[in-house]
Amino acid sequence: MLKNYKELKVWQKAYELCLEIYRITAKFPKEERYGLTSQIRRSVVSIPSNTCPVK
């Protein structure tokens, strides 16, 4: 039985994706920091956030 949502493989994969996207977007041009970079990061953070089961 799972004790924590962080034990879910889907959450772990989504979190890894999130970290990778942050590494990639860190290399984007500075003029994109508040535009495209911000939008991509917000969308990728929503993935692991929405995989957590509701109790």
PDB file of N, CA, C, O and CB in Angstrom:
ATOM      1  N   MET A   1       0.842  -1.190   0.000  1.00  0.00           N
ATOM      2  CA  MET A   1       0.000   0.000   0.000  1.00  0.00           C
ATOM      3  C   MET A   1       0.884   1.248   0.000  1.00  0.00           C
ATOM      4  O   MET A   1       1.896   1.306   0.698  1.00  0.00           O
ATOM      5  CB  MET A   1      -0.956   0.001   1.226  1.00  0.00           C
ATOM      6  N   LEU A   2       0.493   2.224  -0.777  1.00  0.00           N
ATOM      7  CA  LEU A   2       1.238   3.480  -0.836  1.00  0.00           C
ATOM      8  C   LEU A   2       0.954   4.329   0.394  1.00  0.00           C
ATOM      9  O   LEU A   2      -0.191   4.460   0.827  1.00  0.00           O
ATOM     10  CB  LEU A   2       0.885   4.258  -2.112  1.00  0.00           C
ATOM     11  N   LYS A   3       2.001   4.894   0.939  1.00  0.00           N
ATOM     12  CA  LYS A   3       1.840   5.776   2.095  1.00  0.00           C
ATOM     13  C   LYS A   3       1.900   7.248   1.699  1.00  0.00           C
ATOM     14  O   LYS A   3       1.476   8.128   2.450  1.00  0.00           O
ATOM     15  CB  LYS A   3       2.913   5.477   3.134  1.00  0.00           C
ATOM     16  N   ASN A   4       2.435   7.497   0.503  1.00  0.00           N
ATOM     17  CA  ASN A   4       2.686   8.857   0.089  1.00  0.00           C
ATOM     18  C   ASN A   4       2.574   8.933  -1.433  1.00  0.00           C
ATOM     19  O   ASN A   4       2.975   7.996  -2.124  1.00  0.00           O
ATOM     20  CB  ASN A   4       4.078   9.338   0.576  1.00  0.00           C
ATOM     21  N   TYR A   5       2.043  10.013  -1.959  1.00  0.00           N
ATOM     22  CA  TYR A   5       1.918  10.169  -3.406  1.00  0.00           C
ATOM     23  C   TYR A   5       3.276  10.183  -4.095  1.00  0.00           C
ATOM     24  O   TYR A   5       3.369   9.874  -5.283  1.00  0.00           O
ATOM     25  CB  TYR A   5       1.163  11.444  -3.730  1.00  0.00           C
ATOM     26  N   LYS A   6       4.324  10.537  -3.369  1.00  0.00           N
ATOM     27  CA  LYS A   6       5.666  10.578  -3.952  1.00  0.00           C
ATOM     28  C   LYS A   6       6.192   9.178  -4.278  1.00  0.00           C
ATOM     29  O   LYS A   6       7.209   9.040  -4.958  1.00  0.00           O
ATOM     30  CB  LYS A   6       6.629  11.281  -3.000  1.00  0.00           C
ATOM     31  N   GLU A   7       5.516   8.162  -3.806  1.00  0.00           N
ATOM     32  CA  GLU A   7       5.887   6.786  -4.133  1.00  0.00           C
ATOM     33  C   GLU A   7       5.330   6.363  -5.489  1.00  0.00           C
ATOM     34  O   GLU A   7       5.750   5.341  -6.034  1.00  0.00           O
ATOM     35  CB  GLU A   7       5.391   5.833  -3.048  1.00  0.00           C
ATOM     36  N   LEU A   8       4.400   7.126  -6.039  1.00  0.00           N
ATOM     37  CA  LEU A   8       3.815   6.815  -7.339  1.00  0.00           C
ATOM     38  C   LEU A   8       4.842   7.042  -8.449  1.00  0.00           C
ATOM     39  O   LEU A   8       5.493   8.086  -8.497  1.00  0.00           O
ATOM     40  CB  LEU A   8       2.555   7.672  -7.586  1.00  0.00           C
ATOM     41  N   LYS A   9       4.980   6.064  -9.334  1.00  0.00           N
ATOM     42  CA  LYS A   9       5.916   6.186 -10.462  1.00  0.00           C
ATOM     43  C   LYS A   9       5.553   7.372 -11.349  1.00  0.00           C
ATOM     44  O   LYS A   9       6.436   8.075 -11.841  1.00  0.00           O
ATOM     45  CB  LYS A   9       5.927   4.893 -11.295  1.00  0.00           C
ATOM     46  N   VAL A  10       4.271   7.594 -11.552  1.00  0.00           N
ATOM     47  CA  VAL A  10       3.835   8.684 -12.412  1.00  0.00           C
ATOM     48  C   VAL A  10       4.257  10.029 -11.817  1.00  0.00           C
ATOM     49  O   VAL A  10       4.650  10.931 -12.556  1.00  0.00           O
ATOM     50  CB  VAL A  10       2.309   8.635 -12.612  1.00  0.00           C
ATOM     51  N   TRP A  11       4.180  10.171 -10.511  1.00  0.00           N
ATOM     52  CA  TRP A  11       4.614  11.422  -9.877  1.00  0.00           C
ATOM     53  C   TRP A  11       6.123  11.583  -9.995  1.00  0.00           C
ATOM     54  O   TRP A  11       6.606  12.679 -10.277  1.00  0.00           O
ATOM     55  CB  TRP A  11       4.189  11.458  -8.394  1.00  0.00           C
ATOM     56  N   GLN A  12       6.866  10.514  -9.784  1.00  0.00           N
ATOM     57  CA  GLN A  12       8.326  10.559  -9.879  1.00  0.00           C
ATOM     58  C   GLN A  12       8.775  10.964 -11.278  1.00  0.00           C
ATOM     59  O   GLN A  12       9.673  11.791 -11.432  1.00  0.00           O
ATOM     60  CB  GLN A  12       8.927   9.199  -9.510  1.00  0.00           C
ATOM     61  N   LYS A  13       8.146  10.380 -12.296  1.00  0.00           N
ATOM     62  CA  LYS A  13       8.481  10.722 -13.689  1.00  0.00           C
ATOM     63  C   LYS A  13       8.130  12.176 -13.995  1.00  0.00           C
ATOM     64  O   LYS A  13       8.894  12.877 -14.658  1.00  0.00           O
ATOM     65  CB  LYS A  13       7.742   9.785 -14.669  1.00  0.00           C
ATOM     66  N   ALA A  14       6.985  12.622 -13.516  1.00  0.00           N
ATOM     67  CA  ALA A  14       6.562  14.007 -13.744  1.00  0.00           C
ATOM     68  C   ALA A  14       7.515  14.982 -13.059  1.00  0.00           C
ATOM     69  O   ALA A  14       7.819  16.043 -13.605  1.00  0.00           O
ATOM     70  CB  ALA A  14       5.126  14.224 -13.234  1.00  0.00           C
ATOM     71  N   TYR A  15       7.981  14.627 -11.876  1.00  0.00           N
ATOM     72  CA  TYR A  15       8.922  15.470 -11.145  1.00  0.00           C
ATOM     73  C   TYR A  15      10.269  15.532 -11.870  1.00  0.00           C
ATOM     74  O   TYR A  15      10.881  16.597 -11.958  1.00  0.00           O
ATOM     75  CB  TYR A  15       9.112  14.944  -9.710  1.00  0.00           C
ATOM     76  N   GLU A  16      10.725  14.396 -12.385  1.00  0.00           N
ATOM     77  CA  GLU A  16      11.968  14.367 -13.161  1.00  0.00           C
ATOM     78  C   GLU A  16      11.849  15.247 -14.402  1.00  0.00           C
ATOM     79  O   GLU A  16      12.782  15.971 -14.751  1.00  0.00           O
ATOM     80  CB  GLU A  16      12.319  12.923 -13.567  1.00  0.00           C
ATOM     81  N   LEU A  17      10.698  15.179 -15.061  1.00  0.00           N
ATOM     82  CA  LEU A  17      10.446  16.030 -16.223  1.00  0.00           C
ATOM     83  C   LEU A  17      10.513  17.503 -15.830  1.00  0.00           C
ATOM     84  O   LEU A  17      11.095  18.321 -16.542  1.00  0.00           O
ATOM     85  CB  LEU A  17       9.075  15.704 -16.848  1.00  0.00           C
ATOM     86  N   CYS A  18       9.923  17.823 -14.713  1.00  0.00           N
ATOM     87  CA  CYS A  18       9.914  19.197 -14.215  1.00  0.00           C
ATOM     88  C   CYS A  18      11.344  19.704 -13.999  1.00  0.00           C
ATOM     89  O   CYS A  18      11.680  20.812 -14.417  1.00  0.00           O
ATOM     90  CB  CYS A  18       9.111  19.286 -12.903  1.00  0.00           C
ATOM     91  N   LEU A  19      12.167  18.907 -13.359  1.00  0.00           N
ATOM     92  CA  LEU A  19      13.561  19.295 -13.123  1.00  0.00           C
ATOM     93  C   LEU A  19      14.319  19.486 -14.433  1.00  0.00           C
ATOM     94  O   LEU A  19      15.092  20.433 -14.578  1.00  0.00           O
ATOM     95  CB  LEU A  19      14.265  18.244 -12.264  1.00  0.00           C
ATOM     96  N   GLU A  20      14.096  18.599 -15.368  1.00  0.00           N
ATOM     97  CA  GLU A  20      14.774  18.690 -16.670  1.00  0.00           C
ATOM     98  C   GLU A  20      14.354  19.949 -17.428  1.00  0.00           C
ATOM     99  O   GLU A  20      15.190  20.623 -18.031  1.00  0.00           O
ATOM    100  CB  GLU A  20      14.470  17.442 -17.521  1.00  0.00           C
ATOM    101  N   ILE A  21      13.077  20.261 -17.396  1.00  0.00           N
ATOM    102  CA  ILE A  21      12.596  21.469 -18.078  1.00  0.00           C
ATOM    103  C   ILE A  21      13.191  22.720 -17.437  1.00  0.00           C
ATOM    104  O   ILE A  21      13.527  23.672 -18.142  1.00  0.00           O
ATOM    105  CB  ILE A  21      11.054  21.535 -18.042  1.00  0.00           C
ATOM    106  N   TYR A  22      13.325  22.733 -16.122  1.00  0.00           N
ATOM    107  CA  TYR A  22      13.951  23.875 -15.450  1.00  0.00           C
ATOM    108  C   TYR A  22      15.402  24.029 -15.895  1.00  0.00           C
ATOM    109  O   TYR A  22      15.875  25.147 -16.097  1.00  0.00           O
ATOM    110  CB  TYR A  22      13.878  23.710 -13.919  1.00  0.00           C
ATOM    111  N   ARG A  23      16.118  22.899 -16.048  1.00  0.00           N
ATOM    112  CA  ARG A  23      17.511  22.963 -16.513  1.00  0.00           C
ATOM    113  C   ARG A  23      17.584  23.502 -17.945  1.00  0.00           C
ATOM    114  O   ARG A  23      18.449  24.314 -18.270  1.00  0.00           O
ATOM    115  CB  ARG A  23      18.170  21.565 -16.437  1.00  0.00           C
ATOM    116  N   ILE A  24      16.672  23.042 -18.785  1.00  0.00           N
ATOM    117  CA  ILE A  24      16.665  23.480 -20.186  1.00  0.00           C
ATOM    118  C   ILE A  24      16.309  24.957 -20.297  1.00  0.00           C
ATOM    119  O   ILE A  24      16.983  25.709 -21.002  1.00  0.00           O
ATOM    120  CB  ILE A  24      15.676  22.641 -21.006  1.00  0.00           C
ATOM    121  N   THR A  25      15.262  25.370 -19.610  1.00  0.00           N
ATOM    122  CA  THR A  25      14.820  26.767 -19.721  1.00  0.00           C
ATOM    123  C   THR A  25      15.797  27.744 -19.076  1.00  0.00           C
ATOM    124  O   THR A  25      15.767  28.936 -19.380  1.00  0.00           O
ATOM    125  CB  THR A  25      13.451  26.930 -19.087  1.00  0.00           C
ATOM    126  N   ALA A  26      16.652  27.261 -18.199  1.00  0.00           N
ATOM    127  CA  ALA A  26      17.676  28.130 -17.612  1.00  0.00           C
ATOM    128  C   ALA A  26      18.652  28.624 -18.677  1.00  0.00           C
ATOM    129  O   ALA A  26      19.325  29.638 -18.492  1.00  0.00           O
ATOM    130  CB  ALA A  26      18.439  27.387 -16.502  1.00  0.00           C
ATOM    131  N   LYS A  27      18.721  27.905 -19.785  1.00  0.00           N
ATOM    132  CA  LYS A  27      19.630  28.268 -20.883  1.00  0.00           C
ATOM    133  C   LYS A  27      18.968  29.183 -21.907  1.00  0.00           C
ATOM    134  O   LYS A  27      19.629  29.637 -22.841  1.00  0.00           O
ATOM    135  CB  LYS A  27      20.135  27.013 -21.578  1.00  0.00           C
ATOM    136  N   PHE A  28      17.685  29.460 -21.751  1.00  0.00           N
ATOM    137  CA  PHE A  28      16.985  30.347 -22.678  1.00  0.00           C
ATOM    138  C   PHE A  28      17.546  31.765 -22.557  1.00  0.00           C
ATOM    139  O   PHE A  28      18.128  32.113 -21.530  1.00  0.00           O
ATOM    140  CB  PHE A  28      15.455  30.336 -22.403  1.00  0.00           C
ATOM    141  N   PRO A  29      17.374  32.581 -23.595  1.00  0.00           N
ATOM    142  CA  PRO A  29      17.832  33.972 -23.523  1.00  0.00           C
ATOM    143  C   PRO A  29      17.133  34.743 -22.394  1.00  0.00           C
ATOM    144  O   PRO A  29      15.984  34.463 -22.053  1.00  0.00           O
ATOM    145  CB  PRO A  29      17.587  34.676 -24.865  1.00  0.00           C
ATOM    146  N   LYS A  30      17.838  35.698 -21.837  1.00  0.00           N
ATOM    147  CA  LYS A  30      17.292  36.479 -20.714  1.00  0.00           C
ATOM    148  C   LYS A  30      16.008  37.212 -21.084  1.00  0.00           C
ATOM    149  O   LYS A  30      15.145  37.407 -20.228  1.00  0.00           O
ATOM    150  CB  LYS A  30      18.323  37.485 -20.226  1.00  0.00           C
ATOM    151  N   GLU A  31      15.867  37.616 -22.331  1.00  0.00           N
ATOM    152  CA  GLU A  31      14.655  38.346 -22.725  1.00  0.00           C
ATOM    153  C   GLU A  31      13.411  37.463 -22.702  1.00  0.00           C
ATOM    154  O   GLU A  31      12.293  37.975 -22.758  1.00  0.00           O
ATOM    155  CB  GLU A  31      14.833  38.935 -24.114  1.00  0.00           C
ATOM    156  N   GLU A  32      13.587  36.158 -22.620  1.00  0.00           N
ATOM    157  CA  GLU A  32      12.459  35.233 -22.530  1.00  0.00           C
ATOM    158  C   GLU A  32      12.111  34.868 -21.085  1.00  0.00           C
ATOM    159  O   GLU A  32      11.163  34.119 -20.852  1.00  0.00           O
ATOM    160  CB  GLU A  32      12.765  33.974 -23.312  1.00  0.00           C
ATOM    161  N   ARG A  33      12.855  35.380 -20.128  1.00  0.00           N
ATOM    162  CA  ARG A  33      12.675  34.997 -18.727  1.00  0.00           C
ATOM    163  C   ARG A  33      11.236  35.167 -18.242  1.00  0.00           C
ATOM    164  O   ARG A  33      10.719  34.290 -17.552  1.00  0.00           O
ATOM    165  CB  ARG A  33      13.599  35.811 -17.854  1.00  0.00           C
ATOM    166  N   TYR A  34      10.591  36.257 -18.582  1.00  0.00           N
ATOM    167  CA  TYR A  34       9.233  36.507 -18.081  1.00  0.00           C
ATOM    168  C   TYR A  34       8.169  36.182 -19.116  1.00  0.00           C
ATOM    169  O   TYR A  34       6.980  36.398 -18.881  1.00  0.00           O
ATOM    170  CB  TYR A  34       9.092  37.955 -17.649  1.00  0.00           C
ATOM    171  N   GLY A  35       8.587  35.671 -20.243  1.00  0.00           N
ATOM    172  CA  GLY A  35       7.637  35.316 -21.290  1.00  0.00           C
ATOM    173  C   GLY A  35       7.523  33.809 -21.419  1.00  0.00           C
ATOM    174  O   GLY A  35       6.839  33.145 -20.640  1.00  0.00           O
ATOM    175  N   LEU A  36       8.202  33.294 -22.409  1.00  0.00           N
ATOM    176  CA  LEU A  36       8.125  31.879 -22.726  1.00  0.00           C
ATOM    177  C   LEU A  36       8.635  30.991 -21.588  1.00  0.00           C
ATOM    178  O   LEU A  36       8.014  29.977 -21.268  1.00  0.00           O
ATOM    179  CB  LEU A  36       8.907  31.599 -23.982  1.00  0.00           C
ATOM    180  N   THR A  37       9.745  31.362 -20.984  1.00  0.00           N
ATOM    181  CA  THR A  37      10.315  30.559 -19.896  1.00  0.00           C
ATOM    182  C   THR A  37       9.332  30.406 -18.744  1.00  0.00           C
ATOM    183  O   THR A  37       9.120  29.302 -18.241  1.00  0.00           O
ATOM    184  CB  THR A  37      11.612  31.191 -19.390  1.00  0.00           C
ATOM    185  N   SER A  38       8.745  31.493 -18.340  1.00  0.00           N
ATOM    186  CA  SER A  38       7.789  31.468 -17.234  1.00  0.00           C
ATOM    187  C   SER A  38       6.583  30.593 -17.558  1.00  0.00           C
ATOM    188  O   SER A  38       6.119  29.823 -16.718  1.00  0.00           O
ATOM    189  CB  SER A  38       7.330  32.884 -16.899  1.00  0.00           C
ATOM    190  N   GLN A  39       6.089  30.717 -18.762  1.00  0.00           N
ATOM    191  CA  GLN A  39       4.908  29.946 -19.166  1.00  0.00           C
ATOM    192  C   GLN A  39       5.218  28.446 -19.198  1.00  0.00           C
ATOM    193  O   GLN A  39       4.422  27.633 -18.728  1.00  0.00           O
ATOM    194  CB  GLN A  39       4.408  30.416 -20.551  1.00  0.00           C
ATOM    195  N   ILE A  40       6.367  28.088 -19.750  1.00  0.00           N
ATOM    196  CA  ILE A  40       6.756  26.673 -19.814  1.00  0.00           C
ATOM    197  C   ILE A  40       6.924  26.107 -18.409  1.00  0.00           C
ATOM    198  O   ILE A  40       6.454  25.006 -18.123  1.00  0.00           O
ATOM    199  CB  ILE A  40       8.064  26.501 -20.621  1.00  0.00           C
ATOM    200  N   ARG A  41       7.583  26.842 -17.544  1.00  0.00           N
ATOM    201  CA  ARG A  41       7.814  26.358 -16.177  1.00  0.00           C
ATOM    202  C   ARG A  41       6.513  26.187 -15.409  1.00  0.00           C
ATOM    203  O   ARG A  41       6.336  25.197 -14.697  1.00  0.00           O
ATOM    204  CB  ARG A  41       8.729  27.317 -15.427  1.00  0.00           C
ATOM    205  N   ARG A  42       5.607  27.136 -15.546  1.00  0.00           N
ATOM    206  CA  ARG A  42       4.324  27.012 -14.847  1.00  0.00           C
ATOM    207  C   ARG A  42       3.544  25.797 -15.328  1.00  0.00           C
ATOM    208  O   ARG A  42       2.911  25.100 -14.535  1.00  0.00           O
ATOM    209  CB  ARG A  42       3.486  28.277 -15.041  1.00  0.00           C
ATOM    210  N   SER A  43       3.593  25.551 -16.619  1.00  0.00           N
ATOM    211  CA  SER A  43       2.843  24.407 -17.149  1.00  0.00           C
ATOM    212  C   SER A  43       3.455  23.085 -16.714  1.00  0.00           C
ATOM    213  O   SER A  43       2.726  22.136 -16.425  1.00  0.00           O
ATOM    214  CB  SER A  43       2.785  24.471 -18.671  1.00  0.00           C
ATOM    215  N   VAL A  44       4.782  23.002 -16.661  1.00  0.00           N
ATOM    216  CA  VAL A  44       5.413  21.744 -16.262  1.00  0.00           C
ATOM    217  C   VAL A  44       5.239  21.481 -14.763  1.00  0.00           C
ATOM    218  O   VAL A  44       5.184  20.322 -14.350  1.00  0.00           O
ATOM    219  CB  VAL A  44       6.901  21.763 -16.622  1.00  0.00           C
ATOM    220  N   VAL A  45       5.155  22.510 -13.961  1.00  0.00           N
ATOM    221  CA  VAL A  45       4.927  22.333 -12.518  1.00  0.00           C
ATOM    222  C   VAL A  45       3.524  21.785 -12.268  1.00  0.00           C
ATOM    223  O   VAL A  45       3.302  21.071 -11.290  1.00  0.00           O
ATOM    224  CB  VAL A  45       5.121  23.675 -11.763  1.00  0.00           C
ATOM    225  N   SER A  46       2.592  22.111 -13.133  1.00  0.00           N
ATOM    226  CA  SER A  46       1.221  21.634 -12.944  1.00  0.00           C
ATOM    227  C   SER A  46       1.090  20.132 -13.153  1.00  0.00           C
ATOM    228  O   SER A  46       0.145  19.525 -12.650  1.00  0.00           O
ATOM    229  CB  SER A  46       0.289  22.358 -13.888  1.00  0.00           C
ATOM    230  N   ILE A  47       2.014  19.520 -13.880  1.00  0.00           N
ATOM    231  CA  ILE A  47       1.924  18.085 -14.161  1.00  0.00           C
ATOM    232  C   ILE A  47       2.055  17.252 -12.878  1.00  0.00           C
ATOM    233  O   ILE A  47       1.140  16.489 -12.571  1.00  0.00           O
ATOM    234  CB  ILE A  47       3.011  17.673 -15.168  1.00  0.00           C
ATOM    235  N   PRO A  48       3.157  17.365 -12.113  1.00  0.00           N
ATOM    236  CA  PRO A  48       3.211  16.578 -10.877  1.00  0.00           C
ATOM    237  C   PRO A  48       2.174  17.025  -9.848  1.00  0.00           C
ATOM    238  O   PRO A  48       1.716  16.229  -9.029  1.00  0.00           O
ATOM    239  CB  PRO A  48       4.598  16.668 -10.269  1.00  0.00           C
ATOM    240  N   SER A  49       1.809  18.305  -9.899  1.00  0.00           N
ATOM    241  CA  SER A  49       0.810  18.802  -8.953  1.00  0.00           C
ATOM    242  C   SER A  49      -0.550  18.151  -9.173  1.00  0.00           C
ATOM    243  O   SER A  49      -1.299  17.931  -8.221  1.00  0.00           O
ATOM    244  CB  SER A  49       0.683  20.313  -9.070  1.00  0.00           C
ATOM    245  N   ASN A  50      -0.865  17.846 -10.422  1.00  0.00           N
ATOM    246  CA  ASN A  50      -2.164  17.274 -10.759  1.00  0.00           C
ATOM    247  C   ASN A  50      -2.172  15.747 -10.768  1.00  0.00           C
ATOM    248  O   ASN A  50      -3.212  15.143 -11.031  1.00  0.00           O
ATOM    249  CB  ASN A  50      -2.602  17.780 -12.098  1.00  0.00           C
ATOM    250  N   THR A  51      -1.038  15.113 -10.487  1.00  0.00           N
ATOM    251  CA  THR A  51      -1.002  13.651 -10.427  1.00  0.00           C
ATOM    252  C   THR A  51      -1.214  13.132  -9.012  1.00  0.00           C
ATOM    253  O   THR A  51      -1.319  11.924  -8.801  1.00  0.00           O
ATOM    254  CB  THR A  51       0.320  13.138 -10.967  1.00  0.00           C
ATOM    255  N   CYS A  52      -1.276  14.026  -8.056  1.00  0.00           N
ATOM    256  CA  CYS A  52      -1.473  13.620  -6.664  1.00  0.00           C
ATOM    257  C   CYS A  52      -2.918  13.180  -6.465  1.00  0.00           C
ATOM    258  O   CYS A  52      -3.843  13.909  -6.822  1.00  0.00           O
ATOM    259  CB  CYS A  52      -1.114  14.775  -5.689  1.00  0.00           C
ATOM    260  N   PRO A  53      -3.114  12.013  -5.908  1.00  0.00           N
ATOM    261  CA  PRO A  53      -4.484  11.551  -5.659  1.00  0.00           C
ATOM    262  C   PRO A  53      -5.177  12.367  -4.572  1.00  0.00           C
ATOM    263  O   PRO A  53      -4.548  12.807  -3.610  1.00  0.00           O
ATOM    264  CB  PRO A  53      -4.476  10.079  -5.268  1.00  0.00           C
ATOM    265  N   VAL A  54      -6.440  12.554  -4.735  1.00  0.00           N
ATOM    266  CA  VAL A  54      -7.240  13.282  -3.746  1.00  0.00           C
ATOM    267  C   VAL A  54      -7.720  12.285  -2.707  1.00  0.00           C
ATOM    268  O   VAL A  54      -8.193  11.201  -3.049  1.00  0.00           O
ATOM    269  CB  VAL A  54      -8.450  14.028  -4.414  1.00  0.00           C
ATOM    270  N   LYS A  55      -7.598  12.652  -1.438  1.00  0.00           N
ATOM    271  CA  LYS A  55      -8.035  11.750  -0.355  1.00  0.00           C
ATOM    272  C   LYS A  55      -9.430  12.090   0.072  1.00  0.00           C
ATOM    273  O   LYS A  55      -9.975  11.447   0.970  1.00  0.00           O
ATOM    274  CB  LYS A  55      -7.090  11.825   0.849  1.00  0.00           C
TER     275      LYS A  55
END
